[in-house]
Amino acid sequence: MSYLQKNNFLSLIFSGVINHYRLTLLLCLSIFLFFLFFAFRISIDASSESLVYDDNQNYKTYENIVQNYQGSDFLLLAYTPKSGDVFSKDSIAFIEELLQKISKLDAVQSTLSIANAPLLKSIKDFSLQDNIKANANILSPQIDINLAKEEILNNPFFKENIISEDSKTAGIVVFLKSGFDYSHTIDEIKKIKNSYKDEMYIGGVPLIVDDIVYYIKSDLLVYTLLLGLILAVVMWLFFRNLSFVILSIVVCIFTLVISSGIFALLGYKITIVSSNYISILFVVNISLIIHLIVSYLENIKKYKNADKKRLILITALQKTTPSFYAVATTMIGFLGLMFANIMPIVHLGVVMAIGVLVALIFTFVVFMSFMMLVRIPREVEFVSLGLRILEFSSNIAINNKLRIYFVAFLCVVFSVYGIRYLSVENSFINYFKSGSEIKEGLLVIDENLGGTIPLEVIVKFATNETKDSINDEFESEFEELAKEDKYFFSEEKLRIAKKIHEYFLENEYAGSILSLHSVSLLLEELGLKPDGFTFSFLYDNLDESLKSQLFYPYANIQQDELRFVVRILDSSSSLKRDEFIKQVKLELANILESENVSFEVNGLMVLYNDLLQSLISSQVDTLLFVMLIIFVLFVLVFRSFKLAIIAFVANMIPLCVVFGILGISGISLDIMTATIAAISLGMGVDHAIHYIHRYKEEIKTNSKETAIRNSHKSIGNAMYYTAVVIIIGFLTMTSSSFVPTIYFGIITSAVMILMLISSLILLPRMLLIK
């Protein structure tokens, strides 16, 4: 009973909880209901804003581009008629019917397709001016269908946008109004698409965001139900007592609801990264409760004459120190994510650190109160399903010194070799399972309609601030004249637009390319000379609808800028995004070296690449922080530099092995798997803390070898059961349709398996070092 004497302060607190267990449970229930109210208000965010890191200058520039060019989000539908002819009467009629239905949706601003695209030379015997005034499309009665087909196939604004290069697939661009929630509109478009038997697909960044939100919501529901069921089954198999099953579920629900409520109160939203917080909280909770239950059952046998209050108190006091430090290391792992500078990862770190602390407090409080409320028979025993494994591992640890160290050495060599090949190369398309509707749609559109992810180039023309005093009056008059919009289209600008546009035409990863030079190509198709005079004439005489298509997205007269919009082929297996962007910047710098301009490469592809590249640096910073703090904590916990090194090495080797496997296998890190190192190390060291804490108790009265065997038989059971639940918990993530979530579950499970093996073999082997 020495625990009661050593922990007088905790004894008083815990005794108060035990003696007033009904009041304690009522207080817990009140707290639960309070946070439940806020938990229902938690929201989900999968927008581009949720995937940027702090002080990202590229994102600030991107916001300016959207504002200056009045860019709007768009969806892209791909339609491949069974007849193979997109220009047949039936195909055109089908597209027209589709447009009528889609245009009625509230969030739809406008549409563009071969059925309503403006045609400028497809009416026989009409001059260009007459064609412009007619404002005709392929459905207009005076249109010559053959001329219309030829014009659409050769129009630089239509190729790889609303018509594929082989003319077998038609695209429908759906421009969306800003300030709307697109989810309802996307659902309605999906319903419209599914109401037809024809082969159609949907793509676009808003669809990617919407489907990710759907997967997050689905995963949250699945994780909660599936983990609850698995938890109940596993706890029954382990302990064969309904009270322990109910206790485990109650504790997990308390922690989940309270943490979710705090999540909402802090104003955080669930993102791609934090969607796994339910699984993590469940496994942390079950780890704590299993250690308490196992310890309680051991104490029933050890203190046969003690009453229930005393048994509960002893159990709580016994597990306070190892549980506190285990939770502390887990919290450190999560707090280390704050070094990532990526807001979803930072939010996950903060919320999970709070959630783990909530788990510690409520697990102990609810355990003590609940155990007073129920009757646990004295003869109850947990089923030692892993007894043979534990005996086997203890024998290996004791009798195979050289083999264990040799395998550990090989693991280190393998890890160093494999980690060198870690990469962060990912595509949005590969975030979704093969065969899924969204992946099939994205692939069709990427391959046939000009790519998926936009890359943008902004060219800024320099202003000449030096003046010759003699010509001040003349230059002043000239500048006033130059302010007129029609004089913006100088030969210099048209020449530079052509150079950059043609550069991207030769790039293997560029799909659709739209710029001011696209207007030049269009003019050539119309038989006109694309010079400054023609541009100025068109700009003065075209109506606003045509200006908004031909000029406004690609030239900002007020800012004296040109804009190039290039959709990149995201499905290309050879595309290395960071290398590609660096190459574009370097080659554009060479192309524009002699020009009096500056340029900036931006767009969603650059923002996405910034995120991917920051994962490596954040992974290093996070891991270094977690490693340092955990090692210091080991020294404080064990009060031994030697034990701290042993615990540290035993956990780092299996973690490094998994990352070595990732490097060699070519599996890239993404925004979810980048958190694995810190999370796994924070959670995995729990085994070492509990094991060494028990070993130090056993070594007081036993030899080292006997202490190892006894530790395996006692705390080894709790470690084994905890690891099984953790692994099963993370493997539930494989039920997701979102590939990063699947990888996160599999990789984390692999880390936990190796850490358990290391804690049962390598750790005790090193404890035997004299």
Steps between C-alpha positions, in 0.01 A plus 500: 500500500804731468332692219258651751785635713707636211216690335314672783381791283374278218355260755282779639378603153436146382334409830268798455403377152443145627304601809277737302481296181134580428562874523812458290310315229230768504765771459659305213161466335440877530836574337420244232165663415655847493762401243253283309313818406812642336616167355198498267614836362837381380547563129711357218737690273682358198556827314834617363522742794517204738806366321732799524767564756561815700653802323464341157575789268387301198154466649476875557600555138245240391225689684601818317487322165150372569391849598669682210376261232163422655571131474218259575498134592376262238398140448570309184273230364626256240249341261594220262199395288460134416473589133849650514383822333467797737377718211201282408154651544424263786825588682449874461136466615615298801759763598241777456257317729777449754590870490140604559478288813839605637444871430195502729712418807548793737880488524556475123617827346535387138586202281713443194478206261490425130125560518523863612857604409503829302596443135665772292532352151243223463224687312554476126544825304511702825787737567684484832316811614164345408596175679590695815168688490307177444644355823417153370574152633473153355124491569430817305299429182736689266808310617676264259564188711818405313644848538400498868671167557819625333495825699449326835776248435747775410398769746784535756249581775298186431767237432565282808233694687165423342623255237771234518779489244352186342152665502345197672440666836312823561563712806247712684654774714275604789609832650389544861398814685725608785373494857289186455521162667569282198416168663127522424567604139748217451248253643236630259737473202585144603129419509454650155798302371377176654155544349654429158646174379760671284863495604568819695756605757547799730825666598643824632650630824158570666406136440826382660429717805138385520587131474772534762243655736265211423772246575588677826137492614465138397825405673399672823177300511665173400788542746266574788270204436767253392740588781221482755405153379861378483572645842205318654594168338869523590437603858257209538756257356768634736303522824170311449322752720219726379582771756847548354353521151251769608772684692724513194224630273387762753853632548562519124171681433568748781843585363383516139207735571693731734797522260266569207329772702837661576586464131187700410544757778850580375350570158695219333353305212550137410733473202657219301765467769288519814233264368692217670472651848219262598716193439795652686289597803343155510834320508646739761195447718499124467872488576442677830194298598663164420797579724262596782283188461800265482653662805168478688466127425858442613429683825192285564733200514778680684287666769238233561365654821481860381156655451392644164574862591853413600558292185378782274714753683814284485446436129457867422809595699709223343420610147511876554871546445550278191169616350584866559837470332358286221238767432766771531708339226191462282416867557857594410463304178191700410634835618800439277261530205480872575839535331346393171379854410212333315178608665308167486802320651546770764129479593523121520797530736326748732166322510648153543731619779192635678305185415768271642504702822120475516536125443739467794281694743167345407637147467619507861196687639242291315691178575498564876136616506369232268679219682327610820166486322533143366575167660814323373530137620819415683558199280494691169811459287613639171570247228871505424470453126861605445662291775697279262613800298615675817688193626656451158614862478646498852701186415632662182594817688690307767669232287583668166723794578718505187216421259285780638778758472589382151138532383480845664819602314356379168183698573704815554692451174178426312332809646786734410498365145123514454433839657725661238232422241203647684297731281189716516390456139121475491214579267141585582380227267689232693335611824198299394458126462530341158155431360335776702272732307702811575833345398358372171356845430821682586702265280270543198504878533873515572586289197243635253402850604820679585609403849381549856711732719555861385842662481500875447763745384465874555722730294535854634623772266741750651414870501767744392525760776789701351411795284688736279408850625492635144235249399293513818206666330502258206536194729221626722267521202613158380442340843150644512435350159651167601259474788225423252431126508537448126867607511584227750548243223845600382720292273731441797224341705378287211855382429564404864161329522594290196840403641357374827198332343715310250737397777214320678376348173826307485480384861394136533310558826292795381146432383267791436687831457307825494645850475487818296684310229197273474322808359781536245454139395126556475553807281726298271224238474265782399744616234599817683840639585553477878661839550440780747257680268278193462506435875403860572222488243358179647528630854306810404228320304436166669212473745571436868420127482772440242744731676449303820603184313782630281666786689411545866639164627837550328575875507470741789527844345491689830782291648693485170517121519454191285371173638562147370278215621645153444326183615754233591457130423473381861480132402842495333711243684827671409397844626720619787318810618776679684753437222243605241423832671868578552568419134214725385633789709854452370401471135259794516777707657721415201223575251423838658858591589522784246146625561408784735257284697472299820304179538356273765400135479196424713168314503362201685782278380759729662301514825469122501870458432584746780300278732673182385849649529430637846414148614863390494633798696208486743554126542863560596422792735212313661694179549806675641282685752315184601821296527673760716210556739421129532864418577508770769174361636648150506789627710255661743269199512763231543753719680762319300688612192561136407131403517409811301738399218369141504135612477583755232693260276238226538236734357699683235620190316152362409381849406796549267449154348148591388618822341777305331236269357304803373809638330593175326143414400445842347197584717504878533427700810184707489328743734372211715793259500736788579361499855575133559851541642403737780173321579651151494800595710277679750269201532754222452722601790210423734604135483853585610380717789259237634749216450798672663281626784394140572852369447636740764246360749590140415877552514475602866435140604611293200791439268502681164386193306218426747399866494477480119283186511274643768465828315398313185239301692351806670537829315571306181136393493379859517753604234392215274129572540554872456705449185237267354227759556717784364587301188138399441394860563732638235421220257137613500627791291545262209121509466533856370470590132765768545845360421706719744276377783557138397877550490492674838319204655724234348829681568411592858393141567832377360690742728302381803564132420875559472504713815324224693752244376784732592353563847466126563838392357753778439406709805530215756819379328661841555373508860718194560813697414723511806 
